[in-house]
Amino acid sequence: MIEPGQLYLLAVTVLLLAALAAAVPVLVGIVREGRQRRRRGQPRPPDPQSDDSDDSPADSHPCPHCGTSNEPGFTYCRHCLEPL
């Protein structure tokens, strides 16, 4: 006879596997889209939480790929993550 604890563990395991099965295609799609954008040279869409206002420091360095101003000393753009 199956005990209630074992039945609960089985139910939780089945639900976790179902959630994982639903999430994998979405994650694969995200990775594929990122690779396609990188091949085409398109920058990532703008982050709605990023602060791209015009109050950047005077000694900022613009990104050659997207034009976002970056502080000196950074190796990658803070917006498109391309090397500076």
N, CA, C and O atoms as a Tinker XYZ file with bonds, in Angstrom:
   336  protein
     1  N      0.844000   -1.176000    0.000000    73     2
     2  CA     0.000000    0.000000    0.000000    64     1     3
     3  C      0.897000    1.249000    0.000000    63     2     4     5
     4  O      1.933000    1.275000    0.664000    81     3
     5  N      0.493000    2.265000   -0.740000    73     3     6
     6  CA     1.251000    3.514000   -0.823000    64     5     7
     7  C      0.848000    4.412000    0.349000    63     6     8     9
     8  O     -0.336000    4.630000    0.604000    81     7
     9  N      1.839000    4.916000    1.039000    73     7    10
    10  CA     1.593000    5.810000    2.165000    64     9    11
    11  C      1.320000    7.222000    1.656000    63    10    12    13
    12  O      1.730000    7.560000    0.546000    81    11
    13  N      0.630000    8.063000    2.450000    73    11    14
    14  CA     0.326000    9.431000    2.008000    64    13    15
    15  C      1.580000   10.253000    1.708000    63    14    16    17
    16  O      1.575000   11.060000    0.778000    81    15
    17  N      2.645000   10.062000    2.472000    73    15    18
    18  CA     3.887000   10.795000    2.211000    64    17    19
    19  C      4.489000   10.443000    0.864000    63    18    20    21
    20  O      4.989000   11.319000    0.157000    81    19
    21  N      4.446000    9.173000    0.505000    73    19    22
    22  CA     4.965000    8.740000   -0.791000    64    21    23
    23  C      4.089000    9.246000   -1.928000    63    22    24    25
    24  O      4.597000    9.612000   -2.988000    81    23
    25  N      2.788000    9.268000   -1.716000    73    23    26
    26  CA     1.861000    9.776000   -2.729000    64    25    27
    27  C      2.092000   11.269000   -2.955000    63    26    28    29
    28  O      2.080000   11.738000   -4.092000    81    27
    29  N      2.302000   12.009000   -1.871000    73    27    30
    30  CA     2.584000   13.436000   -1.974000    64    29    31
    31  C      3.886000   13.669000   -2.739000    63    30    32    33
    32  O      3.939000   14.532000   -3.615000    81    31
    33  N      4.926000   12.918000   -2.423000    73    31    34
    34  CA     6.204000   13.050000   -3.101000    64    33    35
    35  C      6.076000   12.729000   -4.586000    63    34    36    37
    36  O      6.687000   13.399000   -5.419000    81    35
    37  N      5.300000   11.726000   -4.921000    73    35    38
    38  CA     5.078000   11.368000   -6.315000    64    37    39
    39  C      4.339000   12.486000   -7.048000    63    38    40    41
    40  O      4.688000   12.829000   -8.177000    81    39
    41  N      3.318000   13.052000   -6.404000    73    39    42
    42  CA     2.555000   14.132000   -7.036000    64    41    43
    43  C      3.419000   15.360000   -7.264000    63    42    44    45
    44  O      3.341000   15.984000   -8.322000    81    43
    45  N      4.241000   15.716000   -6.287000    73    43    46
    46  CA     5.120000   16.870000   -6.427000    64    45    47
    47  C      6.141000   16.626000   -7.534000    63    46    48    49
    48  O      6.424000   17.528000   -8.323000    81    47
    49  N      6.681000   15.448000   -7.598000    73    47    50
    50  CA     7.655000   15.114000   -8.637000    64    49    51
    51  C      7.034000   15.208000  -10.024000    63    50    52    53
    52  O      7.649000   15.753000  -10.941000    81    51
    53  N      5.838000   14.690000  -10.186000    73    51    54
    54  CA     5.153000   14.743000  -11.485000    64    53    55
    55  C      4.874000   16.185000  -11.875000    63    54    56    57
    56  O      5.053000   16.550000  -13.037000    81    55
    57  N      4.440000   17.015000  -10.931000    73    55    58
    58  CA     4.168000   18.422000  -11.234000    64    57    59
    59  C      5.444000   19.174000  -11.591000    63    58    60    61
    60  O      5.435000   20.011000  -12.493000    81    59
    61  N      6.529000   18.890000  -10.903000    73    59    62
    62  CA     7.801000   19.544000  -11.237000    64    61    63
    63  C      8.294000   19.140000  -12.623000    63    62    64    65
    64  O      8.807000   19.973000  -13.370000    81    63
    65  N      8.140000   17.878000  -12.960000    73    63    66
    66  CA     8.542000   17.430000  -14.298000    64    65    67
    67  C      7.664000   18.063000  -15.377000    63    66    68    69
    68  O      8.158000   18.396000  -16.455000    81    67
    69  N      6.382000   18.230000  -15.103000    73    67    70
    70  CA     5.482000   18.881000  -16.059000    64    69    71
    71  C      5.870000   20.346000  -16.248000    63    70    72    73
    72  O      5.866000   20.852000  -17.370000    81    71
    73  N      6.204000   21.023000  -15.154000    73    71    74
    74  CA     6.624000   22.419000  -15.253000    64    73    75
    75  C      7.935000   22.543000  -16.023000    63    74    76    77
    76  O      8.103000   23.467000  -16.820000    81    75
    77  N      8.843000   21.636000  -15.794000    73    75    78
    78  CA    10.109000   21.642000  -16.517000    64    77    79
    79  C      9.887000   21.384000  -18.005000    63    78    80    81
    80  O     10.510000   22.026000  -18.850000    81    79
    81  N      9.011000   20.458000  -18.316000    73    79    82
    82  CA     8.714000   20.156000  -19.721000    64    81    83
    83  C      8.085000   21.364000  -20.419000    63    82    84    85
    84  O      8.311000   21.571000  -21.611000    81    83
    85  N      7.308000   22.154000  -19.698000    73    83    86
    86  CA     6.711000   23.346000  -20.294000    64    85    87
    87  C      7.726000   24.471000  -20.433000    63    86    88    89
    88  O      7.617000   25.278000  -21.356000    81    87
    89  N      8.709000   24.547000  -19.543000    73    87    90
    90  CA     9.675000   25.639000  -19.548000    64    89    91
    91  C     10.795000   25.440000  -20.566000    63    90    92    93
    92  O     11.320000   26.420000  -21.094000    81    91
    93  N     11.165000   24.221000  -20.846000    73    91    94
    94  CA    12.305000   23.964000  -21.739000    64    93    95
    95  C     12.086000   24.549000  -23.131000    63    94    96    97
    96  O     13.001000   25.201000  -23.635000    81    95
    97  N     10.939000   24.365000  -23.790000    73    95    98
    98  CA    10.778000   24.978000  -25.117000    64    97    99
    99  C     10.865000   26.507000  -25.093000    63    98   100   101
   100  O     11.377000   27.111000  -26.035000    81    99
   101  N     10.375000   27.122000  -24.040000    73    99   102
   102  CA    10.458000   28.575000  -23.935000    64   101   103
   103  C     11.908000   29.007000  -23.811000    63   102   104   105
   104  O     12.330000   29.945000  -24.487000    81   103
   105  N     12.671000   28.350000  -22.970000    73   103   106
   106  CA    14.082000   28.694000  -22.803000    64   105   107
   107  C     14.882000   28.449000  -24.079000    63   106   108   109
   108  O     15.769000   29.233000  -24.415000    81   107
   109  N     14.577000   27.380000  -24.783000    73   107   110
   110  CA    15.257000   27.106000  -26.057000    64   109   111
   111  C     14.943000   28.206000  -27.061000    63   110   112   113
   112  O     15.824000   28.629000  -27.810000    81   111
   113  N     13.703000   28.674000  -27.084000    73   111   114
   114  CA    13.326000   29.764000  -27.987000    64   113   115
   115  C     14.062000   31.053000  -27.667000    63   114   116   117
   116  O     14.465000   31.777000  -28.577000    81   115
   117  N     14.242000   31.346000  -26.392000    73   115   118
   118  CA    14.972000   32.542000  -25.989000    64   117   119
   119  C     16.427000   32.456000  -26.442000    63   118   120   121
   120  O     16.977000   33.432000  -26.951000    81   119
   121  N     17.045000   31.305000  -26.262000    73   119   122
   122  CA    18.434000   31.133000  -26.677000    64   121   123
   123  C     18.563000   31.254000  -28.194000    63   122   124   125
   124  O     19.490000   31.897000  -28.687000    81   123
   125  N     17.646000   30.646000  -28.931000    73   123   126
   126  CA    17.694000   30.731000  -30.402000    64   125   127
   127  C     17.530000   32.173000  -30.882000    63   126   128   129
   128  O     18.237000   32.611000  -31.789000    81   127
   129  N     16.604000   32.905000  -30.278000    73   127   130
   130  CA    16.402000   34.297000  -30.676000    64   129   131
   131  C     17.641000   35.129000  -30.398000    63   130   132   133
   132  O     18.014000   35.979000  -31.207000    81   131
   133  N     18.278000   34.892000  -29.267000    73   131   134
   134  CA    19.506000   35.616000  -28.953000    64   133   135
   135  C     20.616000   35.323000  -29.940000    63   134   136   137
   136  O     21.348000   36.226000  -30.342000    81   135
   137  N     20.744000   34.077000  -30.330000    73   135   138
   138  CA    21.776000   33.716000  -31.318000    64   137   139
   139  C     21.482000   34.342000  -32.674000    63   138   140   141
   140  O     22.397000   34.811000  -33.352000    81   139
   141  N     20.212000   34.353000  -33.076000    73   139   142
   142  CA    19.851000   34.962000  -34.354000    64   141   143
   143  C     20.121000   36.462000  -34.351000    63   142   144   145
   144  O     20.623000   37.007000  -35.334000    81   143
   145  N     19.792000   37.124000  -33.254000    73   143   146
   146  CA    20.056000   38.560000  -33.161000    64   145   147
   147  C     21.556000   38.836000  -33.225000    63   146   148   149
   148  O     21.988000   39.789000  -33.874000    81   147
   149  N     22.339000   38.010000  -32.558000    73   147   150
   150  CA    23.785000   38.215000  -32.566000    64   149   151
   151  C     24.341000   38.019000  -33.985000    63   150   152   153
   152  O     25.219000   38.767000  -34.416000    81   151
   153  N     23.831000   37.013000  -34.707000    73   151   154
   154  CA    24.302000   36.781000  -36.084000    64   153   155
   155  C     23.952000   37.948000  -36.995000    63   154   156   157
   156  O     24.743000   38.325000  -37.860000    81   155
   157  N     22.763000   38.523000  -36.801000    73   155   158
   158  CA    22.327000   39.641000  -37.642000    64   157   159
   159  C     22.920000   40.959000  -37.192000    63   158   160   161
   160  O     22.820000   41.961000  -37.901000    81   159
   161  N     23.540000   40.971000  -36.014000    73   159   162
   162  CA    24.145000   42.193000  -35.521000    64   161   163
   163  C     23.159000   43.151000  -34.892000    63   162   164   165
   164  O     23.473000   44.331000  -34.736000    81   163
   165  N     21.984000   42.688000  -34.528000    73   163   166
   166  CA    20.993000   43.555000  -33.903000    64   165   167
   167  C     21.250000   43.620000  -32.405000    63   166   168   169
   168  O     21.491000   42.592000  -31.773000    81   167
   169  N     21.201000   44.814000  -31.834000    73   167   170
   170  CA    21.347000   44.911000  -30.385000    64   169   171
   171  C     20.105000   44.381000  -29.682000    63   170   172   173
   172  O     19.039000   44.234000  -30.281000    81   171
   173  N     20.270000   44.104000  -28.414000    73   171   174
   174  CA    19.138000   43.649000  -27.619000    64   173   175
   175  C     18.107000   44.761000  -27.518000    63   174   176   177
   176  O     18.461000   45.938000  -27.598000    81   175
   177  N     16.828000   44.407000  -27.343000    73   175   178
   178  CA    15.831000   45.456000  -27.164000    64   177   179
   179  C     16.127000   46.243000  -25.893000    63   178   180   181
   180  O     16.718000   45.710000  -24.955000    81   179
   181  N     15.716000   47.514000  -25.859000    73   179   182
   182  CA    16.039000   48.323000  -24.684000    64   181   183
   183  C     15.377000   47.786000  -23.434000    63   182   184   185
   184  O     14.253000   47.287000  -23.461000    81   183
   185  N     16.101000   47.902000  -22.343000    73   183   186
   186  CA    15.601000   47.467000  -21.052000    64   185   187
   187  C     14.731000   48.579000  -20.482000    63   186   188   189
   188  O     15.213000   49.699000  -20.314000    81   187
   189  N     13.453000   48.304000  -20.176000    73   187   190
   190  CA    12.590000   49.378000  -19.685000    64   189   191
   191  C     13.032000   49.920000  -18.334000    63   190   192   193
   192  O     12.627000   51.019000  -17.957000    81   191
   193  N     13.846000   49.182000  -17.600000    73   191   194
   194  CA    14.298000   49.643000  -16.297000    64   193   195
   195  C     15.630000   50.373000  -16.367000    63   194   196   197
   196  O     16.088000   50.919000  -15.363000    81   195
   197  N     16.260000   50.391000  -17.547000    73   195   198
   198  CA    17.556000   51.055000  -17.645000    64   197   199
   199  C     17.370000   52.564000  -17.635000    63   198   200   201
   200  O     16.333000   53.079000  -18.052000    81   199
   201  N     18.371000   53.249000  -17.161000    73   199   202
   202  CA    18.320000   54.695000  -17.059000    64   201   203
   203  C     19.240000   55.272000  -18.123000    63   202   204   205
   204  O     20.430000   55.470000  -17.874000    81   203
   205  N     18.702000   55.543000  -19.303000    73   203   206
   206  CA    19.476000   56.098000  -20.406000    64   205   207
   207  C     19.199000   57.586000  -20.564000    63   206   208   209
   208  O     19.023000   58.063000  -21.685000    81   207
   209  N     19.159000   58.312000  -19.482000    73   207   210
   210  CA    18.882000   59.737000  -19.546000    64   209   211
   211  C     20.128000   60.479000  -20.008000    63   210   212   213
   212  O     21.205000   59.896000  -20.132000    81   211
   213  N     19.965000   61.775000  -20.261000    73   211   214
   214  CA    21.056000   62.588000  -20.786000    64   213   215
   215  C     21.965000   63.149000  -19.703000    63   214   216   217
   216  O     22.768000   64.038000  -19.986000    81   215
   217  N     21.865000   62.654000  -18.463000    73   215   218
   218  CA    22.714000   63.153000  -17.391000    64   217   219
   219  C     23.981000   62.321000  -17.252000    63   218   220   221
   220  O     24.454000   62.078000  -16.143000    81   219
   221  N     24.532000   61.883000  -18.397000    73   219   222
   222  CA    25.747000   61.077000  -18.376000    64   221   223
   223  C     26.944000   61.976000  -18.122000    63   222   224   225
   224  O     26.900000   63.163000  -18.446000    81   223
   225  N     28.018000   61.435000  -17.546000    73   223   226
   226  CA    29.194000   62.240000  -17.277000    64   225   227
   227  C     29.850000   62.733000  -18.562000    63   226   228   229
   228  O     29.703000   62.123000  -19.621000    81   227
   229  N     30.569000   63.835000  -18.456000    73   227   230
   230  CA    31.177000   64.444000  -19.641000    64   229   231
   231  C     32.263000   63.558000  -20.236000    63   230   232   233
   232  O     32.521000   63.639000  -21.437000    81   231
   233  N     32.907000   62.715000  -19.432000    73   231   234
   234  CA    33.979000   61.867000  -19.929000    64   233   235
   235  C     33.489000   60.466000  -20.293000    63   234   236   237
   236  O     34.256000   59.505000  -20.233000    81   235
   237  N     32.211000   60.346000  -20.672000    73   235   238
   238  CA    31.667000   59.037000  -21.032000    64   237   239
   239  C     32.122000   58.645000  -22.431000    63   238   240   241
   240  O     32.471000   59.496000  -23.249000    81   239
   241  N     32.111000   57.353000  -22.690000    73   239   242
   242  CA    32.525000   56.827000  -23.980000    64   241   243
   243  C     31.318000   56.196000  -24.662000    63   242   244   245
   244  O     30.730000   55.263000  -24.114000    81   243
   245  N     30.928000   56.682000  -25.854000    73   243   246
   246  CA    29.775000   56.083000  -26.534000    64   245   247
   247  C     30.134000   54.721000  -27.123000    63   246   248   249
   248  O     31.259000   54.489000  -27.564000    81   247
   249  N     29.158000   53.842000  -27.118000    73   247   250
   250  CA    29.334000   52.507000  -27.693000    64   249   251
   251  C     29.338000   52.621000  -29.214000    63   250   252   253
   252  O     28.477000   53.305000  -29.766000    81   251
   253  N     30.270000   51.981000  -29.910000    73   251   254
   254  CA    30.290000   52.056000  -31.369000    64   253   255
   255  C     29.145000   51.267000  -32.010000    63   254   256   257
   256  O     28.858000   51.445000  -33.193000    81   255
   257  N     28.496000   50.403000  -31.240000    73   255   258
   258  CA    27.428000   49.567000  -31.795000    64   257   259
   259  C     26.053000   50.205000  -31.640000    63   258   260   261
   260  O     25.263000   50.214000  -32.584000    81   259
   261  N     25.758000   50.748000  -30.432000    73   259   262
   262  CA    24.406000   51.276000  -30.193000    64   261   263
   263  C     24.395000   52.745000  -29.793000    63   262   264   265
   264  O     23.327000   53.357000  -29.766000    81   263
   265  N     25.556000   53.336000  -29.481000    73   263   266
   266  CA    25.635000   54.744000  -29.151000    64   265   267
   267  C     25.392000   55.080000  -27.695000    63   266   268   269
   268  O     25.431000   56.257000  -27.335000    81   267
   269  N     25.143000   54.100000  -26.842000    73   267   270
   270  CA    24.910000   54.352000  -25.428000    64   269   271
   271  C     26.193000   54.840000  -24.760000    63   270   272   273
   272  O     27.273000   54.307000  -25.014000    81   271
   273  N     26.071000   55.855000  -23.907000    73   271   274
   274  CA    27.259000   56.355000  -23.219000    64   273   275
   275  C     27.629000   55.407000  -22.081000    63   274   276   277
   276  O     26.769000   54.943000  -21.332000    81   275
   277  N     28.914000   55.134000  -21.971000    73   275   278
   278  CA    29.437000   54.232000  -20.945000    64   277   279
   279  C     30.523000   54.957000  -20.173000    63   278   280   281
   280  O     31.244000   55.789000  -20.724000    81   279
   281  N     30.633000   54.636000  -18.901000    73   279   282
   282  CA    31.660000   55.251000  -18.075000    64   281   283
   283  C     33.035000   54.724000  -18.472000    63   282   284   285
   284  O     33.147000   53.596000  -18.950000    81   283
   285  N     34.076000   55.520000  -18.281000    73   283   286
   286  CA    35.416000   55.057000  -18.626000    64   285   287
   287  C     35.817000   53.860000  -17.772000    63   286   288   289
   288  O     35.423000   53.752000  -16.611000    81   287
   289  N     36.583000   52.988000  -18.344000    73   287   290
   290  CA    37.054000   51.815000  -17.622000    64   289   291
   291  C     36.232000   50.572000  -17.887000    63   290   292   293
   292  O     36.662000   49.472000  -17.539000    81   291
   293  N     35.064000   50.710000  -18.491000    73   291   294
   294  CA    34.242000   49.543000  -18.786000    64   293   295
   295  C     34.706000   48.886000  -20.077000    63   294   296   297
   296  O     35.134000   49.565000  -21.011000    81   295
   297  N     34.621000   47.582000  -20.124000    73   295   298
   298  CA    35.048000   46.829000  -21.293000    64   297   299
   299  C     33.890000   46.533000  -22.234000    63   298   300   301
   300  O     34.084000   46.413000  -23.444000    81   299
   301  N     32.680000   46.414000  -21.679000    73   299   302
   302  CA    31.500000   46.086000  -22.466000    64   301   303
   303  C     30.440000   47.166000  -22.285000    63   302   304   305
   304  O     30.372000   47.810000  -21.237000    81   303
   305  N     29.621000   47.359000  -23.302000    73   303   306
   306  CA    28.542000   48.344000  -23.263000    64   305   307
   307  C     27.494000   47.928000  -22.239000    63   306   308   309
   308  O     27.158000   46.748000  -22.133000    81   307
   309  N     26.980000   48.897000  -21.488000    73   307   310
   310  CA    25.981000   48.580000  -20.472000    64   309   311
   311  C     24.613000   48.328000  -21.075000    63   310   312   313
   312  O     23.720000   47.846000  -20.378000    81   311
   313  N     24.421000   48.641000  -22.352000    73   311   314
   314  CA    23.113000   48.439000  -22.982000    64   313   315
   315  C     23.088000   47.195000  -23.879000    63   314   316   317
   316  O     22.246000   46.315000  -23.699000    81   315
   317  N     24.003000   47.126000  -24.835000    73   315   318
   318  CA    23.971000   46.005000  -25.801000    64   317   319
   319  C     24.990000   44.912000  -25.472000    63   318   320   321
   320  O     25.006000   43.872000  -26.130000    81   319
   321  N     25.826000   45.129000  -24.479000    73   319   322
   322  CA    26.819000   44.155000  -24.006000    64   321   323
   323  C     27.872000   43.792000  -25.047000    63   322   324   325
   324  O     28.508000   42.743000  -24.946000    81   323
   325  N     28.058000   44.644000  -26.036000    73   323   326
   326  CA    29.103000   44.428000  -27.023000    64   325   327
   327  C     30.411000   45.010000  -26.487000    63   326   328   329
   328  O     30.389000   45.939000  -25.679000    81   327
   329  N     31.554000   44.470000  -26.931000    73   327   330
   330  CA    32.840000   45.021000  -26.463000    64   329   331
   331  C     33.009000   46.460000  -26.936000    63   330   332   333
   332  O     32.613000   46.813000  -28.046000    81   331
   333  N     33.595000   47.270000  -26.088000    73   331   334
   334  CA    33.837000   48.681000  -26.439000    64   333   335
   335  C     35.175000   48.830000  -27.139000    63   334   336
   336  O     35.556000   49.939000  -27.511000    81   335
